[in-house]
């Protein structure tokens, strides 16, 4: 999960968004975004994918894949 956490945090910052702004645009709660970026291991996969969709990405068990 740390690779995903790092990816989301890095790309959110590249967009110039605060965690709160990112959460609002992604339709997620601020608490979830904080937990995700801190690498919490027990997060819902659908919400992780909702965050990754902001960058045209999704995750499946065992890998991260680009949307096609």
VEXPAZA-722207 format. One line per 10 residues: number of its first residue (from 0); for each residue z, y, x of N, C-alpha, C. Coordinates in nm, 4 decimals. Layout:
<rs>
NUM	Z,Y,X,Z,Y,X,Z,Y,X | ...
</rs>
This chain:
<rs>
0	0.0000,-0.1211,0.0832,0.0000,0.0000,0.0000,0.0000,0.1257,0.0864 | 0.0472,0.1181,0.2100,0.0514,0.2383,0.2919,-0.0870,0.2950,0.3194 | -0.1890,0.2101,0.3320,-0.3252,0.2595,0.3527,-0.3700,0.3418,0.2319 | -0.3371,0.2957,0.1132,-0.3731,0.3693,-0.0082,-0.2933,0.4989,-0.0150 | -0.1655,0.4922,0.0154,-0.0805,0.6111,0.0139,-0.1363,0.7167,0.1085 | -0.1702,0.6748,0.2293,-0.2248,0.7681,0.3279,-0.3587,0.8242,0.2820 | -0.4422,0.7384,0.2245,-0.5737,0.7809,0.1767,-0.5611,0.8878,0.0679 | -0.4765,0.8624,-0.0304,-0.4591,0.9579,-0.1407,-0.4039,1.0896,-0.0886 | -0.3018,1.0827,-0.0072,-0.2395,1.2052,0.0443,-0.3386,1.2867,0.1265 | -0.4085,1.2208,0.2170,-0.5043,1.2901,0.3034,-0.6162,1.3553,0.2221
10	-0.6710,1.2810,0.1278,-0.7820,1.3337,0.0495,-0.7381,1.4380,-0.0525 | -0.6176,1.4255,-0.1052,-0.5636,1.5293,-0.1941,-0.5531,1.6606,-0.1180 | -0.5028,1.6524,0.0046,-0.4883,1.7733,0.0859,-0.6238,1.8323,0.1233 | -0.7240,1.7466,0.1472,-0.8585,1.7959,0.1765,-0.9152,1.8763,0.0600 | -0.8761,1.8385,-0.0613,-0.9185,1.9118,-0.1809,-0.8357,2.0387,-0.2023 | -0.7312,2.0554,-0.1222,-0.6458,2.1731,-0.1337,-0.5563,2.1712,-0.2553 | -0.5197,2.0500,-0.3007,-0.4366,2.0364,-0.4200,-0.2927,2.0018,-0.3843 | -0.2006,2.0597,-0.4582,-0.0619,2.0181,-0.4472,-0.0487,1.8848,-0.5207 | 0.0632,1.8183,-0.5017,0.0867,1.6946,-0.5758,0.0847,1.7212,-0.7261 | 0.1408,1.8308,-0.7671,0.1454,1.8643,-0.9096,0.0047,1.8892,-0.9641
20	-0.0779,1.9632,-0.8909,-0.2153,1.9893,-0.9346,-0.2956,1.8591,-0.9413 | -0.2784,1.7741,-0.8399,-0.3481,1.6460,-0.8379,-0.3066,1.5615,-0.9572 | -0.1780,1.5546,-0.9837,-0.1268,1.4758,-1.0960,-0.1886,1.5231,-1.2271 | -0.1931,1.6531,-1.2471,-0.2487,1.7081,-1.3711,-0.3970,1.6738,-1.3834 | -0.4733,1.6912,-1.2767,-0.6179,1.6642,-1.2816,-0.6481,1.5159,-1.2996 | -0.5634,1.4310,-1.2430,-0.5849,1.2864,-1.2528,-0.5273,1.2280,-1.3818 | -0.4502,1.3074,-1.4552,-0.3879,1.2584,-1.5779,-0.2690,1.1678,-1.5501 | -0.2003,1.1952,-1.4394,-0.0853,1.1145,-1.3973,0.0403,1.2006,-1.3942 | 0.1537,1.1357,-1.3900,0.2792,1.2076,-1.3763,0.3055,1.2438,-1.2310 | 0.3743,1.3550,-1.2112,0.4088,1.3995,-1.0766,0.4920,1.2938,-1.0047
30	0.5848,1.2323,-1.0744,0.6694,1.1286,-1.0143,0.5840,1.0132,-0.9598 | 0.4814,0.9728,-1.0375,0.3940,0.8649,-0.9928,0.3205,0.9038,-0.8651 | 0.2661,1.0240,-0.8602,0.1932,1.0695,-0.7410,0.2859,1.0704,-0.6208 | 0.4066,1.1170,-0.6382,0.5035,1.1170,-0.5277,0.5324,0.9748,-0.4813 | 0.5569,0.8857,-0.5757,0.5837,0.7456,-0.5414,0.4642,0.6826,-0.4700 | 0.3447,0.7111,-0.5190,0.2236,0.6569,-0.4581,0.2094,0.7040,-0.3138 | 0.2240,0.8326,-0.2908,0.2074,0.8882,-0.1569,0.3187,0.8444,-0.0617 | 0.4320,0.8034,-0.1156,0.5412,0.7540,-0.0316,0.5299,0.6041,-0.0069 | 0.4262,0.5411,-0.0633,0.4016,0.4003,-0.0372,0.4871,0.3039,-0.1163 | 0.5373,0.3474,-0.2320,0.6163,0.2569,-0.3155,0.5346,0.1314,-0.3457
40	0.5945,0.0167,-0.3319,0.5226,-0.1096,-0.3420,0.5069,-0.1623,-0.4842 | 0.5800,-0.1075,-0.5794,0.5743,-0.1591,-0.7163,0.5153,-0.0554,-0.8113 | 0.3876,-0.0268,-0.7937,0.3186,0.0679,-0.8799,0.2149,-0.0059,-0.9639 | 0.1867,0.0468,-1.0805,0.0860,-0.0142,-1.1676,-0.0532,0.0067,-1.1096 | -0.1280,-0.1017,-1.0995,-0.2611,-0.0975,-1.0411,-0.3551,-0.0068,-1.1206 | -0.3420,-0.0053,-1.2526,-0.4302,0.0812,-1.3315,-0.4080,0.2282,-1.2995 | -0.2834,0.2655,-1.2733,-0.2547,0.4048,-1.2385,-0.2979,0.4365,-1.0954 | -0.2844,0.3391,-1.0063,-0.3341,0.3583,-0.8700,-0.4844,0.3839,-0.8763 | -0.5543,0.3053,-0.9563,-0.6983,0.3244,-0.9713,-0.7328,0.4571,-1.0375 | -0.6473,0.5033,-1.1251,-0.6678,0.6335,-1.1883,-0.6616,0.7430,-1.0817
50	-0.5688,0.7310,-0.9880,-0.5590,0.8277,-0.8782,-0.6796,0.8155,-0.7857 | -0.7168,0.6938,-0.7496,-0.8296,0.6723,-0.6591,-0.9618,0.7169,-0.7207 | -0.9717,0.7132,-0.8522,-1.0948,0.7557,-0.9198,-1.1265,0.9024,-0.8916 | -1.0265,0.9797,-0.8565,-1.0488,1.1205,-0.8209,-1.1376,1.1319,-0.6966 | -1.1454,1.0249,-0.6190,-1.2245,1.0248,-0.4956,-1.3406,0.9255,-0.5044 | -1.3714,0.8784,-0.6253,-1.4792,0.7826,-0.6436,-1.4478,0.6456,-0.5879 | -1.3209,0.6097,-0.5851,-1.2775,0.4822,-0.5282,-1.1983,0.4038,-0.6317 | -1.1830,0.2741,-0.6052,-1.0930,0.1897,-0.6833,-1.0418,0.0797,-0.5912 | -0.9327,0.0200,-0.6296,-0.8784,-0.0901,-0.5519,-0.8804,-0.2172,-0.6357 | -0.9005,-0.3259,-0.5684,-0.8912,-0.4580,-0.6299,-0.8006,-0.5382,-0.5382
60	-0.7383,-0.6428,-0.5863,-0.6485,-0.7186,-0.4988,-0.7162,-0.7568,-0.3666 | -0.6567,-0.7114,-0.2574,-0.7061,-0.7467,-0.1259,-0.7992,-0.6471,-0.0602 | -0.8489,-0.5443,-0.1345,-0.9395,-0.4495,-0.0707,-0.9518,-0.3218,-0.1529 | -1.0115,-0.2196,-0.0929,-1.0485,-0.0969,-0.1626,-1.1995,-0.0925,-0.1647 | -1.2592,-0.0568,-0.2779,-1.4047,-0.0549,-0.2894,-1.4523,0.0781,-0.3448 | -1.5718,0.1216,-0.3009,-1.6347,0.2402,-0.3575,-1.6883,0.2066,-0.4954 | -1.6830,0.3036,-0.5875,-1.7487,0.2870,-0.7170,-1.8986,0.2825,-0.6936 | -1.9661,0.2038,-0.7738,-2.1135,0.1969,-0.7601,-2.1802,0.2434,-0.8848
</rs>
